[in-house]
Amino acid sequence: MTARQLRRCAAYFLLLAGLAVCVCAFANAAEPPCLTVLVSNAPSALTLQLQFPGGAQLEPIPLTRQQKGWETYYRFYYHMAPFARQNVQQAVLVADDGANRLEFALDAQALESYNNLFTLDLSTQTLLSGQPALRVPLLVLLRVALTLMIESAVFALFGYRSRRSWTIFLLVNLVTQGAINALLTGPSLGGYWVIGYAFGELLIFIGEALAFACLVREKGRGRAVLCALAANTASLIAGGWLIVQLPV
């Protein structure tokens, strides 16, 4: 790697480090504690609300709705209730799509965490604590596959053809992308998924650039570093779109 390339990479890393400081500053503000209900293929008319002890004296509180692909997230932030959070543990979750109405008493033990996640299965009319066992592996596999497609195209455009180079590329990306997607998967993260993703991608920028510089020798270290930065820039842009469109 030439001195000019080193200076360019150093400037790039300093810029990313500055971004990391900004991300950390935003991340210091913790998300308010909340209850999240995950529903797959929810009807457009489906509403969820919480009914609290006290009968007509306390109005039901509707859960806010957010759509991500085929999944819908209904959220209730505890500060929305004009009384103690403990009353949420005595609440009843009501699901109503205009044609059918379901009621579920919330399990107090399942509401002891800072963020609590439930899954509403409309086909079996059941409310389960947590999420389906295969949900995280399938979402991680989907996002990693899309990322590998994008970064593979960039890797090929940089002229890498040897089996050794491609083996290193695949192994490094499977480790880095698999790790960040597994750690940051879950609707209970809310909007903070984006912050975690941005910070994780920064670490991947640096880690993959160093890994490529040390291990990918087909075209020289400078080209390997530039390839890693270009590939991760492309996947970062695509990842931002995926965050908006696909389940987290």
BATORTOR-913436 format. One record per residue (C-alpha): x, y, z; residue in one letter; residue number from 0. Coordinates in steps of 0.1 Angstrom, whole numbers. Each point is the difference from the previous one (the first is absolute). Layout:
<gupas>
@x:X	y:Y	z:Z	r:A	k:NUM $
...
</gupas>
This chain:
<gupas>
@x:0	y:0	z:0	r:M	k:0 $
@x:15	y:34	z:-10	r:T	k:1 $
@x:3	y:30	z:23	r:A	k:2 $
@x:-28	y:18	z:-19	r:R	k:3 $
@x:-23	y:-30	z:4	r:Q	k:4 $
@x:8	y:-1	z:37	r:L	k:5 $
@x:-8	y:36	z:5	r:R	k:6 $
@x:-33	y:-4	z:-19	r:R	k:7 $
@x:-10	y:-30	z:21	r:C	k:8 $
@x:10	y:18	z:32	r:A	k:9 $
@x:-22	y:30	z:-10	r:A	k:10 $
@x:-29	y:-24	z:-7	r:Y	k:11 $
@x:4	y:-17	z:33	r:F	k:12 $
@x:1	y:33	z:18	r:L	k:13 $
@x:-32	y:10	z:-17	r:L	k:14 $
@x:-16	y:-33	z:11	r:L	k:15 $
@x:12	y:5	z:35	r:A	k:16 $
@x:-17	y:34	z:2	r:G	k:17 $
@x:-31	y:-17	z:-12	r:L	k:18 $
@x:3	y:-25	z:28	r:A	k:19 $
@x:2	y:27	z:26	r:V	k:20 $
@x:-32	y:16	z:-14	r:C	k:21 $
@x:-17	y:-34	z:0	r:V	k:22 $
@x:10	y:-7	z:36	r:C	k:23 $
@x:-13	y:34	z:11	r:A	k:24 $
@x:-34	y:-8	z:-15	r:F	k:25 $
@x:1	y:-36	z:14	r:A	k:26 $
@x:5	y:13	z:36	r:N	k:27 $
@x:-37	y:9	z:1	r:A	k:28 $
@x:-17	y:-33	z:8	r:A	k:29 $
@x:-33	y:-9	z:-15	r:E	k:30 $
@x:-29	y:3	z:24	r:P	k:31 $
@x:-11	y:-34	z:14	r:P	k:32 $
@x:-28	y:-15	z:-21	r:C	k:33 $
@x:-22	y:-30	z:-9	r:L	k:34 $
@x:2	y:-12	z:-36	r:T	k:35 $
@x:-24	y:-24	z:-17	r:V	k:36 $
@x:11	y:-17	z:-32	r:L	k:37 $
@x:-26	y:-10	z:-25	r:V	k:38 $
@x:8	y:-17	z:-34	r:S	k:39 $
@x:-23	y:8	z:-29	r:N	k:40 $
@x:-22	y:22	z:21	r:A	k:41 $
@x:-33	y:12	z:-16	r:P	k:42 $
@x:0	y:37	z:-7	r:S	k:43 $
@x:-30	y:5	z:23	r:A	k:44 $
@x:16	y:-17	z:30	r:L	k:45 $
@x:4	y:21	z:30	r:T	k:46 $
@x:15	y:-8	z:34	r:L	k:47 $
@x:-8	y:17	z:33	r:Q	k:48 $
@x:6	y:-4	z:37	r:L	k:49 $
@x:-29	y:0	z:24	r:Q	k:50 $
@x:9	y:7	z:36	r:F	k:51 $
@x:-16	y:-8	z:34	r:P	k:52 $
@x:-25	y:26	z:10	r:G	k:53 $
@x:-27	y:-6	z:-26	r:G	k:54 $
@x:-15	y:31	z:-17	r:A	k:55 $
@x:21	y:23	z:22	r:Q	k:56 $
@x:31	y:-8	z:-21	r:L	k:57 $
@x:-2	y:3	z:-38	r:E	k:58 $
@x:17	y:-28	z:-21	r:P	k:59 $
@x:33	y:11	z:-15	r:I	k:60 $
@x:7	y:-9	z:-36	r:P	k:61 $
@x:34	y:-14	z:-10	r:L	k:62 $
@x:19	y:18	z:-28	r:T	k:63 $
@x:4	y:-19	z:-32	r:R	k:64 $
@x:31	y:-4	z:-22	r:Q	k:65 $
@x:2	y:-21	z:-32	r:Q	k:66 $
@x:32	y:-18	z:-10	r:K	k:67 $
@x:-5	y:-22	z:-31	r:G	k:68 $
@x:-23	y:-28	z:10	r:W	k:69 $
@x:3	y:8	z:37	r:E	k:70 $
@x:-19	y:26	z:21	r:T	k:71 $
@x:13	y:13	z:33	r:Y	k:72 $
@x:-25	y:13	z:26	r:Y	k:73 $
@x:17	y:20	z:28	r:R	k:74 $
@x:-10	y:14	z:33	r:F	k:75 $
@x:24	y:22	z:19	r:Y	k:76 $
@x:-5	y:-1	z:37	r:Y	k:77 $
@x:1	y:37	z:5	r:H	k:78 $
@x:-32	y:2	z:-21	r:M	k:79 $
@x:-20	y:-13	z:30	r:A	k:80 $
@x:-10	y:27	z:25	r:P	k:81 $
@x:7	y:-22	z:29	r:F	k:82 $
@x:26	y:-25	z:14	r:A	k:83 $
@x:17	y:-24	z:-24	r:R	k:84 $
@x:-11	y:-29	z:22	r:Q	k:85 $
@x:-35	y:4	z:-12	r:N	k:86 $
@x:11	y:-12	z:-34	r:V	k:87 $
@x:5	y:-34	z:15	r:Q	k:88 $
@x:-37	y:-1	z:8	r:Q	k:89 $
@x:-11	y:11	z:-35	r:A	k:90 $
@x:-18	y:-19	z:-27	r:V	k:91 $
@x:12	y:2	z:-36	r:L	k:92 $
@x:-29	y:3	z:-24	r:V	k:93 $
@x:4	y:-8	z:-37	r:A	k:94 $
@x:-28	y:11	z:-23	r:D	k:95 $
@x:-2	y:0	z:-38	r:D	k:96 $
@x:-37	y:10	z:-2	r:G	k:97 $
@x:-12	y:-36	z:-6	r:A	k:98 $
@x:17	y:-18	z:29	r:N	k:99 $
@x:10	y:11	z:35	r:R	k:100 $
@x:26	y:-18	z:21	r:L	k:101 $
@x:10	y:7	z:36	r:E	k:102 $
@x:32	y:-11	z:18	r:F	k:103 $
@x:9	y:5	z:36	r:A	k:104 $
@x:37	y:10	z:1	r:L	k:105 $
@x:24	y:-22	z:20	r:D	k:106 $
@x:15	y:21	z:27	r:A	k:107 $
@x:33	y:-20	z:0	r:Q	k:108 $
@x:3	y:7	z:-38	r:A	k:109 $
@x:-1	y:38	z:7	r:L	k:110 $
@x:29	y:2	z:24	r:E	k:111 $
@x:26	y:10	z:-26	r:S	k:112 $
@x:9	y:35	z:-12	r:Y	k:113 $
@x:-14	y:-9	z:-35	r:N	k:114 $
@x:-26	y:-28	z:-2	r:N	k:115 $
@x:-8	y:-18	z:-33	r:L	k:116 $
@x:-31	y:-21	z:-7	r:F	k:117 $
@x:-11	y:-18	z:-32	r:T	k:118 $
@x:-36	y:0	z:-10	r:L	k:119 $
@x:-9	y:-30	z:-22	r:D	k:120 $
@x:-33	y:8	z:-16	r:L	k:121 $
@x:-4	y:-35	z:-16	r:S	k:122 $
@x:1	y:-17	z:34	r:T	k:123 $
@x:-13	y:30	z:19	r:Q	k:124 $
@x:28	y:-2	z:25	r:T	k:125 $
@x:23	y:25	z:16	r:L	k:126 $
@x:35	y:-13	z:8	r:L	k:127 $
@x:28	y:17	z:19	r:S	k:128 $
@x:31	y:6	z:-21	r:G	k:129 $
@x:3	y:-8	z:-38	r:Q	k:130 $
@x:-1	y:-32	z:-21	r:P	k:131 $
@x:33	y:-20	z:3	r:A	k:132 $
@x:7	y:1	z:-37	r:L	k:133 $
@x:-7	y:37	z:-5	r:R	k:134 $
@x:35	y:13	z:8	r:V	k:135 $
@x:19	y:-26	z:-20	r:P	k:136 $
@x:-22	y:5	z:-31	r:L	k:137 $
@x:3	y:39	z:2	r:L	k:138 $
@x:37	y:-2	z:5	r:V	k:139 $
@x:4	y:-24	z:-29	r:L	k:140 $
@x:-21	y:23	z:-23	r:L	k:141 $
@x:20	y:31	z:8	r:R	k:142 $
@x:34	y:-17	z:-1	r:V	k:143 $
@x:-9	y:-15	z:-34	r:A	k:144 $
@x:-10	y:34	z:-14	r:L	k:145 $
@x:31	y:16	z:14	r:T	k:146 $
@x:23	y:-27	z:-15	r:L	k:147 $
@x:-16	y:5	z:-34	r:M	k:148 $
@x:8	y:37	z:1	r:I	k:149 $
@x:35	y:-3	z:13	r:E	k:150 $
@x:8	y:-29	z:-23	r:S	k:151 $
@x:-8	y:22	z:-30	r:A	k:152 $
@x:24	y:27	z:13	r:V	k:153 $
@x:26	y:-26	z:7	r:F	k:154 $
@x:-2	y:-13	z:-35	r:A	k:155 $
@x:1	y:35	z:-15	r:L	k:156 $
@x:34	y:5	z:18	r:F	k:157 $
@x:13	y:-29	z:-21	r:G	k:158 $
@x:3	y:-28	z:26	r:Y	k:159 $
@x:-1	y:-34	z:-15	r:R	k:160 $
@x:21	y:-25	z:20	r:S	k:161 $
@x:-17	y:-26	z:22	r:R	k:162 $
@x:21	y:11	z:30	r:R	k:163 $
@x:-12	y:36	z:-2	r:S	k:164 $
@x:-37	y:-10	z:-3	r:W	k:165 $
@x:3	y:-25	z:29	r:T	k:166 $
@x:14	y:28	z:22	r:I	k:167 $
@x:-27	y:24	z:-12	r:F	k:168 $
@x:-28	y:-24	z:8	r:L	k:169 $
@x:14	y:-11	z:34	r:L	k:170 $
@x:6	y:36	z:12	r:V	k:171 $
@x:-34	y:12	z:-11	r:N	k:172 $
@x:-18	y:-30	z:15	r:L	k:173 $
@x:16	y:8	z:33	r:V	k:174 $
@x:-5	y:37	z:0	r:T	k:175 $
@x:-34	y:3	z:-16	r:Q	k:176 $
@x:-14	y:-31	z:18	r:G	k:177 $
@x:11	y:15	z:34	r:A	k:178 $
@x:-14	y:35	z:-5	r:I	k:179 $
@x:-33	y:-13	z:-14	r:N	k:180 $
@x:-5	y:-26	z:28	r:A	k:181 $
@x:8	y:26	z:27	r:L	k:182 $
@x:-24	y:26	z:-14	r:L	k:183 $
@x:-30	y:-21	z:-10	r:T	k:184 $
@x:-32	y:6	z:20	r:G	k:185 $
@x:-30	y:24	z:-3	r:P	k:186 $
@x:4	y:9	z:37	r:S	k:187 $
@x:31	y:21	z:-10	r:L	k:188 $
@x:-23	y:24	z:-17	r:G	k:189 $
@x:16	y:29	z:-18	r:G	k:190 $
@x:33	y:-6	z:18	r:Y	k:191 $
@x:6	y:-29	z:-24	r:W	k:192 $
@x:12	y:27	z:-24	r:V	k:193 $
@x:25	y:15	z:25	r:I	k:194 $
@x:14	y:-34	z:9	r:G	k:195 $
@x:3	y:-10	z:-37	r:Y	k:196 $
@x:19	y:32	z:-9	r:A	k:197 $
@x:25	y:-5	z:28	r:F	k:198 $
@x:4	y:-37	z:-8	r:G	k:199 $
@x:6	y:8	z:-36	r:E	k:200 $
@x:27	y:25	z:10	r:L	k:201 $
@x:18	y:-28	z:18	r:L	k:202 $
@x:-4	y:-23	z:-30	r:I	k:203 $
@x:15	y:27	z:-23	r:F	k:204 $
@x:31	y:0	z:21	r:I	k:205 $
@x:1	y:-37	z:8	r:G	k:206 $
@x:-5	y:-12	z:-36	r:E	k:207 $
@x:25	y:26	z:-14	r:A	k:208 $
@x:27	y:-13	z:24	r:L	k:209 $
@x:-10	y:-37	z:-8	r:A	k:210 $
@x:2	y:6	z:-37	r:F	k:211 $
@x:33	y:19	z:2	r:A	k:212 $
@x:16	y:-29	z:20	r:C	k:213 $
@x:-16	y:-30	z:-18	r:L	k:214 $
@x:-10	y:9	z:-36	r:V	k:215 $
@x:33	y:2	z:-19	r:R	k:216 $
@x:-12	y:-5	z:-36	r:E	k:217 $
@x:0	y:37	z:-9	r:K	k:218 $
@x:21	y:17	z:27	r:G	k:219 $
@x:-9	y:14	z:34	r:R	k:220 $
@x:-11	y:34	z:-12	r:G	k:221 $
@x:-25	y:-14	z:-25	r:R	k:222 $
@x:-13	y:-24	z:27	r:A	k:223 $
@x:-7	y:28	z:24	r:V	k:224 $
@x:-17	y:21	z:-26	r:L	k:225 $
@x:-21	y:-30	z:-11	r:C	k:226 $
@x:-11	y:-6	z:36	r:A	k:227 $
@x:-10	y:36	z:5	r:L	k:228 $
@x:-19	y:2	z:-33	r:A	k:229 $
@x:-18	y:-33	z:6	r:A	k:230 $
@x:-10	y:10	z:35	r:N	k:231 $
@x:-11	y:35	z:-12	r:T	k:232 $
@x:-23	y:-17	z:-25	r:A	k:233 $
@x:-14	y:-25	z:26	r:S	k:234 $
@x:-5	y:29	z:25	r:L	k:235 $
@x:-21	y:19	z:-25	r:I	k:236 $
@x:-20	y:-32	z:-8	r:A	k:237 $
@x:-2	y:-8	z:37	r:G	k:238 $
@x:-16	y:33	z:7	r:G	k:239 $
@x:-27	y:-8	z:-26	r:W	k:240 $
@x:-5	y:-35	z:15	r:L	k:241 $
@x:-5	y:14	z:35	r:I	k:242 $
@x:-29	y:21	z:-13	r:V	k:243 $
@x:-16	y:-28	z:-21	r:Q	k:244 $
@x:7	y:-33	z:17	r:L	k:245 $
@x:-8	y:-14	z:35	r:P	k:246 $
@x:27	y:5	z:26	r:V	k:247 $
</gupas>
